[in-house]
Amino acid sequence: MAAVKPLTLRRVVGVSLLLGAVLLVVAAVAVGLGPVSISARAVGGCLLQAATGNTQHMSNDCRLIVLDLRLPRVLLALLVGAALSVAGAGFQALLRNPLADPYVLGVSSGAALGAILAMIVAPNAPLASMGAAFVGALVTVAAVYFLGRRGGQLDSYTLLLAGVISASFFSAVIMFLMTSLPGRDLRGITFWLMGDLSAPLPVRLGWLMLATWLTIGAIYTTSADLNLLSAGEREATHLGVNTGRVKLIVYLGGSLLTALAVSVSGAIGYIGLLVPHVMRMLFGSDYRLLIPASALGGAIALIVADSLARTVIAPTELPVGAMTAIVGAPVFIYLLRRKLG
Amino acid sequence: MSVKGYPLPAEGTAWADEPPRLLVEEASFAYQPAGKRTSQFTLEPVSFRAQRGELVTIVGPNASGKTTLLQLLSGLNRPLGGRVELDGEELCRLDPRTRAQRIAVVQQESPLVFPVSTTEFVLQGRHPYSRRLHFPSEGDLGLALRALEQVGAAHLAGRWLNELSGGEKQRVVLARALAQQPMLLLLDEPTLHLDIGGQVELLKQLTALATTGKTTIVVVTHELELAAQFADQVVLLHHGRTLGVGRPAEVFEEAVLREVFEAPLRVEPGPGNRPSIRLEVRPK
């Protein structure tokens, strides 16, 4: 193995720019995909026109298909992918478990249950359902954390088992609640439980974007501490980390990101597990690089997955969670056998 | 096998008149399992003091309170009674960052969750000195490489930590502690995974660090012979009680050691006022 150089700011900026460029290309291609195919170049031209406010010469394709239909969906996939990946990377350090992920730990299902309970109690308050999703995520992380302890220590297997059991329990309760609700079809419920980006947004995309980037930024401020925390809490304390503060930020931030993602797209699985893992293999495990790389990588991954979900069996759409699970579950098994076996 | 010891500093050397660097006064602690009234383990009041450049070993059988005492010295736990002071300041009053600039701890092995290179690992020792979102500077890198050099591990720079042998890893962990530039260095059974050659090598390094770097070093160990040969001071614990504090020759009395360790130990006076401890099993 060649000598490994310590991380520099230049490398963080370089990798981020590279992934940002890939993200732009992927997003442009994704916007072009669909029943009416539009070239990435035309998409670029359309976006440029929209950005400069040059609306007079805009084609119908540009206005109706690109700007109204597909762009919001691609932007939503971008945000949800970034949120889930950073939440996954954060939980992995917090719980000292490379297999932690909002979906596997049941946090997504907990958030979904919270959101649905709020929808039943207050059907016309989208913010209440987001707040309830946040509370659901917080409660689930805390529950899984305490259930996953054995003899005062976090135990990898027990933790994952506690997560999987919580997820299946919450899904059952959600199924029960939603089938007894009037006016919701089973197909819609299944889609939502699997994760789906086609449902209408409860809040404006701009607000969602602001909340997501701010939360990712807050988690990023703890990234140097997370490097030490992932090696053990006592060790981190001896190296001067205020572990209580860092854990609180990541716990709140990770739960909030999961709640934001779930309340607009349901429970999309495995993104938070796979993306940080691939980024670690590509760029190393330093959180100062891992967090921006995971955010951009997660955005790319979910845009690709959603494009596939839209086009594989067109004109029918698959829930995007089905795509991520088909790839994610086998990789999860592989990692489980390699890491814990 | 006999191990050549280091000469003890003569009585009345310069630092003996200085105020102590580490002052432990009637410090006590008790673990109380949740939901129970009685405590599971009690460390009864212990007192000793150590100067700059001194090497102190804490010895005792299993469950005698060695690690508990070390945790009081690290500031991780706050004593229930008494106090622990470093250069006149009570440890529990220091914030984690300041504490990490003054005290470094080498723990028994803890598992790595994610792969990390030796250089990155040693650079973690600079964490208490860096600002948030600060990347390691040339100065930090230089200090990290020098720390690796100091423990004879310069050739390991840039390797992956999980690919190293137990002895190599131990050196890198020590290098990270040195990168913290501590005034107090604490080690919890650092010789656990080392063969006898590695153990002697490590103790020699620690002695050199203590004398040249003026660092105060406290080592928890099971190796009585090493403690006898290298320590300036020994703290002997048994069932949470302090049985003796002082120079090896004062603390290591044959009758006491036989009783405490429940083993046929033989203590003989050795060169340089350092006793030699042997296991004496008679053939049947």
Interface residues (C-beta under 8 A of the other chain):
Chain A: M1 A2 A3 V4 K5 P6 L7 T8 L9 V12 Q92 R96 N97 P98 Y220 T221 S223 A224 N227 L228 S230 A231 G232 R234 E235 T237 H238 L239 G240 V241 N242 T243 R280 S285 D286 R288
Chain B: S74 L76 D95 P96 R97 T98 R99 A100 Q101 I103 A104 V105 Q107 S110 P111 L112 V113 F114 P115 V116 S117 T119 E120 L123 Q124 G125 H127 P128 S130 R132 L133 H134 F135 P136 L141 A157 G158 R159 W160 E163 Q180
